Amino acid sequence: MLNVPSQSFPAPSSQQRVVAGGRSKVPLKQGRSLMDWIRLTKSGKDLTGLKGRLIEVTEEELKKHDKKDDCWICIRGFVYNVSPYMEYHPGGEDELMRAAGSDGTDLFDQVHRWVNYESMLKECLVGRMAVKPAAPKDYHEEKKVLNGMLPKSQATDTLAREGPSSPSYDWFQTDSLVTIVVYTKQKDITLDSVIVDHQDDSFRAETIIKDYSYLINIELSHAVQGDFSVRIVENVGKIEIVLKKKENTSWKCLGHPLENHNSLVPKKDAGLFYRQCQLISKEDVTHDTRLFCFMLPPSTHLQVPIGQHVYLKLTITDTEIVKPYTPVSDSLLSEFKEPALPNNKYIYFLIKIYPAGLFTPELDHLQIGDFVFVSNPEGNFKTSQFQELEDLFLLAAGTGFTPMVKLLNYALTNIPSLRKVKLMFFNKTEDDIIWRSHLEELTFKDKRFDVEFVLSAPISEWNGKQGHVSPALLSEFLKRSSDKSKVLICICGPTPFTEQGIKMPPLINEERIIEVNITSFSP
């Protein structure tokens, strides 16, 4: 459980804040947008000062380039001259200068590790750091065992010793099936802890175990069919992935290990894996917000945990652009139908389109049948925070409503102790309110739920509340069901909204408030 200090929470540097893009942005000069930067990189101008040469950079040399007009930064062993990018950086020059003349990998990962810096800064590449390569890990696996089966394999990464007990895996076969078994040694493993992708002969299964990632990455020795099944034995933490053979032949081995196979690393170091998803439908929700439905590949198992997000990636003018978004359901009300069997083939997003933006207009121009890349989930939200919860307060502004959709569903259907769920939904006008009719209908379906709409620019006929997030609005809204009820407050919206909301004194300083800022508020 989170105990909230009197100062703002999360802290400015916390992962809950920065992962979502909740970092502070600075006003950019005219002609310094992302599209302007892309144009500059395509202009042929020498942005490194090395006339196209790539060099090896020693640590001593890197340290010399620590000024705004001569700023080199190392990210994952590659050195970039970021001086030309200074005026284009949304976080401002001072943020870049924190890593000037040094290795900025950790700082980069804290703020926006999802950004494809290789693509964004490829014309600024100076060269590699002059370091000795690390000794390659030995991923050799025994081939001679009983019945041609591999032995249980222990994760060999030294980081595993600092995390949970090392998982292991095994496999067995019948005439028509191959079953890969992962022994996590944890009892809280669920279906959304497992992400499986089978592309061509490559088989990839990532299991999230607490804050660690365990990866099986193999080139299969024989062909399998596209569909497979995933089953969890929760009481023992066992995962079974059943593949269907294309030919009923006996396999002598499972396959050959690929990069990082059988490794256990902190989740933040695991990197993001993308797969192509096809646009199936697109419909208007408001005048500027669309509901996008994408179909996952048939050979992918992916369920985004509640309160987590994924990244969408598009290539725009030969540059990969990435934005974070929170998946929703196809309808707020559909979440409450019984029985609620999960549909794992489709993934939905509510996205606001910014006509003058770069990413969202490109997304809006996609035709049915086009593809977009979707990443593995990210986020720190834990449903364990809902345990024994009695009062849940949700503060959302604009598309900050999207993370609340699944939070609402989970709370109302899975928390028996829950007495009250209240949503205060801030928008500019009535036309901007997402799924207003759904929310109003939900208040009739479940008496524990209530919603209040607040408009900042209403028409004169508006009879509801108006204004911006303020102590006056929240003091009345944040009333618990009893003096000692257990309370959780979640907030999501543009950075100024969340920063203002988490500083409000009434009730909040006594209770837990979580910034669920996991959707993109940029164009």
TORVEXLUM-783699 format. One record per residue (C-alpha): z, y, x. Coordinates in steps of 0.5 Angstrom, whole numbers, padded with zeros to 4 digits, always signed. Layout:
# residues N
ZYX
...
***
This chain:
# residues 523
+0000+0000+0000
-0002+0007+0002
+0004+0012+0003
+0001+0019+0003
+0004+0024+0007
+0004+0031+0005
-0002+0033+0009
-0009+0031+0007
-0011+0024+0007
-0015+0021+0010
-0014+0024+0016
-0020+0028+0018
-0022+0023+0024
-0020+0017+0019
-0026+0012+0018
-0025+0012+0010
-0027+0019+0011
-0033+0019+0016
-0036+0013+0014
-0038+0016+0008
-0041+0022+0011
-0035+0026+0009
-0035+0030+0015
-0036+0037+0015
-0043+0040+0016
-0045+0047+0018
-0050+0051+0016
-0057+0050+0019
-0061+0056+0021
-0068+0057+0018
-0073+0052+0020
-0068+0047+0023
-0068+0042+0018
-0069+0034+0019
-0076+0035+0017
-0077+0040+0022
-0074+0036+0027
-0078+0030+0026
-0084+0035+0026
-0082+0037+0033
-0081+0030+0036
-0088+0029+0034
-0091+0036+0037
-0092+0033+0044
-0087+0037+0047
-0083+0035+0053
-0076+0034+0050
-0073+0031+0056
-0075+0035+0062
-0077+0029+0065
-0085+0030+0064
-0085+0023+0061
-0081+0019+0066
-0075+0015+0065
-0070+0014+0070
-0063+0010+0072
-0057+0015+0071
-0051+0014+0075
-0044+0016+0072
-0044+0022+0077
-0051+0024+0075
-0049+0024+0067
-0043+0028+0068
-0047+0034+0071
-0051+0035+0064
-0045+0037+0060
-0047+0044+0058
-0051+0046+0051
-0057+0048+0055
-0057+0042+0059
-0053+0036+0055
-0054+0029+0056
-0050+0024+0052
-0050+0016+0053
-0050+0012+0047
-0050+0004+0048
-0052+0005+0055
-0058+0009+0054
-0058+0017+0056
-0061+0022+0051
-0062+0029+0053
-0059+0032+0046
-0060+0040+0048
-0066+0040+0044
-0063+0037+0038
-0057+0042+0038
-0059+0047+0033
-0062+0041+0028
-0055+0037+0028
-0052+0038+0021
-0045+0037+0024
-0046+0043+0029
-0046+0044+0036
-0039+0043+0038
-0039+0036+0035
-0045+0034+0040
-0041+0038+0046
-0035+0033+0045
-0039+0028+0048
-0043+0032+0053
-0044+0029+0060
-0040+0022+0058
-0041+0016+0054
-0041+0018+0047
-0042+0011+0043
-0035+0011+0041
-0035+0018+0038
-0042+0016+0035
-0039+0010+0031
-0033+0014+0028
-0038+0019+0025
-0044+0016+0023
-0046+0009+0027
-0051+0008+0021
-0056+0013+0023
-0062+0010+0027
-0061+0014+0033
-0066+0010+0037
-0071+0013+0032
-0068+0020+0031
-0068+0021+0039
-0073+0017+0042
-0077+0023+0045
-0070+0025+0048
-0069+0019+0052
-0068+0020+0059
-0067+0013+0061
-0061+0007+0062
-0055+0008+0065
-0055+0005+0072
-0050-0001+0071
-0049-0008+0073
-0051-0012+0067
-0046-0017+0064
-0046-0024+0065
-0050-0027+0059
-0045-0031+0055
-0046-0039+0054
-0049-0041+0047
-0051-0048+0049
-0049-0053+0044
-0048-0060+0045
-0054-0064+0043
-0051-0072+0043
-0046-0073+0038
-0045-0078+0033
-0051-0078+0028
-0054-0072+0031
-0049-0068+0028
-0046-0062+0032
-0038-0062+0034
-0034-0056+0031
-0036-0050+0035
-0030-0045+0037
-0032-0038+0037
-0032-0036+0044
-0031-0028+0044
-0025-0026+0048
-0024-0021+0042
-0023-0027+0037
-0016-0028+0041
-0014-0021+0038
-0016-0022+0031
-0015-0028+0026
-0015-0035+0028
-0022-0037+0031
-0026-0040+0025
-0031-0046+0027
-0037-0049+0023
-0040-0056+0023
-0046-0059+0019
-0048-0065+0016
-0054-0068+0012
-0057-0072+0007
-0064-0074+0006
-0065-0068+0002
-0060-0063+0004
-0056-0060+0010
-0049-0057+0009
-0047-0052+0014
-0039-0051+0013
-0035-0045+0016
-0028-0046+0017
-0025-0039+0016
-0017-0041+0017
-0016-0036+0011
-0014-0037+0004
-0017-0030+0002
-0024-0031+0003
-0029-0030-0003
-0036-0030-0005
-0037-0023-0003
-0034-0024+0004
-0040-0028+0006
-0047-0026+0007
-0053-0030+0008
-0060-0029+0010
-0066-0034+0011
-0072-0031+0014
-0078-0036+0016
-0074-0041+0021
-0068-0036+0022
-0061-0037+0019
-0056-0032+0019
-0049-0033+0016
-0044-0027+0017
-0037-0028+0014
-0032-0022+0014
-0025-0025+0016
-0020-0019+0015
-0023-0013+0019
-0027-0018+0023
-0034-0021+0023
-0036-0028+0024
-0043-0030+0025
-0047-0036+0025
-0054-0034+0028
-0059-0040+0029
-0067-0042+0029
-0067-0048+0025
-0070-0054+0028
-0074-0056+0021
-0076-0052+0015
-0072-0051+0009
-0074-0048+0002
-0072-0041+0000
-0066-0042-0005
-0060-0045-0003
-0053-0045-0006
-0046-0042-0003
-0039-0045-0005
-0032-0043-0003
-0026-0047-0003
-0021-0042-0003
-0015-0045-0002
-0017-0048+0005
-0022-0042+0006
-0028-0047+0007
-0035-0044+0006
-0040-0049+0004
-0048-0047+0005
-0052-0052+0002
-0060-0052+0004
-0065-0056+0001
-0070-0059+0006
-0077-0059+0005
-0078-0066+0008
-0074-0071+0007
-0073-0073+0015
-0067-0074+0019
-0065-0068+0023
-0062-0069+0030
-0059-0062+0031
-0058-0056+0027
-0062-0052+0031
-0062-0047+0037
-0057-0041+0037
-0060-0034+0037
-0057-0027+0039
-0049-0027+0038
-0049-0034+0035
-0042-0037+0034
-0039-0030+0035
-0032-0027+0032
-0032-0019+0033
-0029-0013+0030
-0033-0011+0024
-0034-0004+0027
-0038-0007+0033
-0042-0012+0029
-0048-0008+0027
-0052-0007+0021
-0057-0012+0019
-0062-0010+0014
-0067-0014+0009
-0072-0012+0005
-0071-0011-0003
-0077-0010-0008
-0076-0004-0013
-0076-0008-0020
-0075-0002-0025
-0073+0006-0025
-0071+0010-0031
-0068+0017-0032
-0061+0017-0033
-0060+0025-0033
-0065+0030-0032
-0065+0029-0024
-0061+0022-0023
-0065+0016-0023
-0062+0008-0024
-0066+0004-0019
-0066-0003-0019
-0068-0007-0013
-0069-0015-0013
-0066-0018-0007
-0070-0023-0003
-0069-0030-0006
-0067-0033+0001
-0061-0028+0001
-0054-0028-0002
-0051-0021-0002
-0045-0019-0006
-0042-0012-0005
-0035-0012-0005
-0032-0007-0010
-0031+0000-0007
-0036-0001-0001
-0043+0001+0000
-0049+0000+0003
-0055+0004+0007
-0062+0005+0004
-0067+0005+0010
-0074+0008+0009
-0079+0010+0014
-0081+0017+0013
-0087+0020+0018
-0086+0015+0023
-0078+0016+0023
-0073+0011+0020
-0068+0015+0015
-0062+0012+0013
-0057+0014+0007
-0051+0011+0004
-0050+0009-0003
-0045+0005-0008
-0048+0000-0012
-0047+0000-0019
-0048-0004-0025
-0054-0004-0030
-0050-0001-0035
-0042+0002-0035
-0041-0002-0041
-0045-0009-0039
-0039-0010-0034
-0034-0011-0040
-0038-0016-0043
-0035-0023-0043
-0036-0028-0040
-0038-0024-0034
-0042-0028-0030
-0045-0024-0023
-0052-0023-0023
-0054-0024-0015
-0061-0023-0016
-0061-0015-0017
-0058-0009-0014
-0057-0002-0018
-0056+0005-0015
-0055+0011-0019
-0058+0017-0015
-0059+0024-0015
-0066+0027-0013
-0066+0033-0009
-0073+0036-0010
-0073+0040-0004
-0070+0034+0000
-0073+0029+0005
-0070+0022+0003
-0069+0022-0004
-0076+0025-0006
-0079+0019-0002
-0075+0014-0006
-0077+0017-0012
-0084+0016-0010
-0083+0009-0009
-0088+0005-0014
-0085-0001-0018
-0086-0007-0013
-0085-0003-0006
-0080-0005-0002
-0074-0001+0001
-0069-0004+0007
-0062-0005+0005
-0056-0006+0009
-0050-0011+0009
-0044-0008+0006
-0039-0003+0009
-0032+0000+0007
-0025+0000+0008
-0023-0001+0000
-0018-0006-0001
-0017-0009-0008
-0010-0011-0006
-0008-0004-0007
-0009-0005-0015
-0003-0010-0015
+0002-0009-0020
-0001-0002-0021
+0001+0001-0028
-0003+0008-0028
-0010+0009-0025
-0013+0016-0024
-0020+0017-0022
-0023+0024-0020
-0030+0024-0019
-0036+0030-0018
-0043+0029-0020
-0046+0022-0017
-0039+0021-0014
-0038+0018-0021
-0042+0012-0018
-0036+0008-0014
-0032+0009-0020
-0036+0004-0024
-0034-0002-0021
-0027+0001-0020
-0026+0002-0027
-0029-0005-0029
-0024-0009-0024
-0018-0005-0026
-0019-0006-0034
-0021-0013-0033
-0017-0016-0027
-0010-0012-0027
-0005-0014-0033
+0000-0009-0031
-0005-0003-0032
-0002+0001-0037
-0007+0007-0037
-0014+0009-0033
-0016+0016-0033
-0022+0019-0031
-0023+0027-0030
-0031+0028-0029
-0033+0034-0026
-0040+0037-0027
-0044+0043-0027
-0047+0043-0034
-0047+0037-0040
-0054+0035-0038
-0051+0033-0031
-0046+0028-0034
-0048+0021-0032
-0047+0016-0037
-0043+0020-0042
-0044+0016-0048
-0042+0010-0044
-0036+0013-0042
-0034+0016-0049
-0036+0009-0052
-0031+0006-0047
-0025+0010-0050
-0026+0006-0056
-0027-0001-0053
-0021+0000-0049
-0015+0004-0051
-0012+0004-0044
-0018+0009-0042
-0019+0016-0043
-0024+0021-0040
-0024+0028-0039
-0031+0032-0038
-0030+0039-0034
-0036+0043-0033
-0037+0049-0028
-0043+0052-0031
-0042+0051-0039
-0046+0054-0044
-0042+0058-0049
-0041+0053-0054
-0038+0048-0050
-0031+0047-0052
-0028+0042-0047
-0025+0044-0040
-0029+0048-0035
-0028+0050-0028
-0027+0047-0021
-0022+0042-0019
-0015+0046-0019
-0007+0045-0019
-0008+0048-0026
-0013+0042-0029
-0009+0037-0025
-0002+0038-0027
-0004+0036-0034
-0009+0031-0032
-0004+0027-0027
+0001+0025-0032
+0004+0018-0031
+0006+0013-0036
+0013+0013-0034
+0018+0016-0029
+0017+0010-0024
+0010+0007-0026
+0006+0005-0020
+0000+0010-0019
-0006+0010-0015
-0011+0016-0015
-0018+0015-0013
-0023+0021-0011
-0030+0022-0010
-0035+0027-0009
-0038+0032-0004
-0034+0034+0002
-0031+0041-0001
-0029+0037-0008
-0025+0032-0004
-0022+0036+0001
-0019+0041-0004
-0017+0035-0009
-0013+0031-0004
-0009+0038-0002
-0007+0039-0009
+0001+0039-0010
+0002+0036-0017
+0004+0028-0017
-0001+0027-0011
+0004+0028-0005
+0009+0023-0008
+0003+0017-0009
-0003+0014-0006
-0009+0018-0006
-0015+0014-0003
-0022+0018-0002
-0027+0013-0004
-0033+0018-0002
-0038+0012-0001
-0045+0015-0003
-0050+0020+0000
-0049+0028-0003
-0055+0030+0002
-0062+0030+0000
***
